[in-house]
Structure formats: structure tokens, C-alpha cells
Amino acid sequence: LGLLDAPPASLSPASLKRLEQVRDTQYFSRFGILDKDLANGMVALKDTRTDRRFDAYDPHIVQKEHWSDGAIAVRLACVDDVWRASSICMTSRA
């Protein structure tokens, strides 16, 4: 059984719901950085394989000045109707 099949009693229903959303929507790929909005922590990403655009919340990516072009490999998940990027990224220059 996985964590979500038998969650610990200390896990709140709201936390369980968020974890289920991550499980159901997670998506890993390489993305080109299209734009960053420092004020809102949002980054516009374009999947390099499918050309699909994602507007994702991740202040970590937004604050990295040298991550303004090239590509990043990152996992996204849609939680509470907002795409969010994982905070650990591997970068490369295109």
C-alpha cells in the first residue's frame, strides 16, 4: 500500500487532497522558459517535446536570474487549479 492508500492519522484531509492532486497530475519534462513574473512568483514554461505552455507558480525558478533562457527539467503538478513546479530543478543551456 502507498501513503495515500493508508495515510497516517496525523495527515489532515486538506493535505491528503493536495497529495492526491499531485499524484494524479504530476508531469515531468524539459521546459523552455518563456517569461517570469517576479512579483507573483509565476513562470511561463513551454514543454520542449509537445510545445504545450504551462503557467506555473514557483518563486525559486523566478528568482534565479541566470535561468532566463535555455531549458530546465522540472516536475509540474496541478494543485488547487494552479500548476506548481517542484522546487528542485536541473538546468541546462539550450
N, C-alpha and C positions, 0 to 999 in steps of 0.2 A: 504494500500500500504506500502511496505517496503522501506527502504532507497534507495535501488538500483533500485526500480521501479520508483521513483521520486526523484532523487538525487538533493541536493542543488546546486544552480548555482555556488557556490564557489568551488565545487569539480572538480578538474581537470580531464580530460579524462584519464590520466595515473593512477590517484588514483582510479577512478571508475573501470578501468580494473583490477587493483590489488584486489580491494574488490570483484569483480565478481569471480576472480580466487579463493579467499579464500572461498567464498560461495559454489563454485562448487566442491572444492577438500578437504574441511576440513574433518578431520578424528580424532576421539578421541579413545584412547585405553591405555592400560598399556604396557610399553616397558621395556625390559631389556637393560641395557647399555652395548654395546659390546666394544666400543672404543671411544676415544676422541682425537681430533686434536686441541690442544690449539692455534697453530699458525694460523689456518684457521677458527676457531670457529665452526668446524664441529663435529657432534656426530653421531656414528653409533648406531642405535636402532633396536631391534628385537621385533616385536609385540608378546606378550605372548600368544595370542589366535590363531593367524594364522601363526606364525613363519616368517612372511614377514619382510625383512630387509628394513630399511629406513636410508639413509644418509641425515641428516638434519642439517641445519645451525641454531645454537643457542649458541652464546657465553656465555649466562647466565648458561646453563647446563654445558658447557665445563669448566667454571671457578670454579664450585663447587667441590672442592677436595673430599668431602665426598660422592658425587654422582658418585662413580666409579663402584659400583656393586648394586645389588638389582634391584628394578623396580621403574619406575616413571610413573605417569599418566599424559599424556600431549596431547594436540590437535596439530595436524600437518596440514599444508596446503601447496600445491604446488603453488608457485608464481614465475612467470618468469622462469619456469623449474627448480626451486630449492625448495626442501622440506624445510620448516621452522617450527620450534617448537614454540609454544606460550612461552612467557617469564615468565608465572606464572605456576609453576608446583607443584603438590602434590607428595611427595616422601614416599616410604616405603622400608623397607629392606626385601629381599626375604629370 
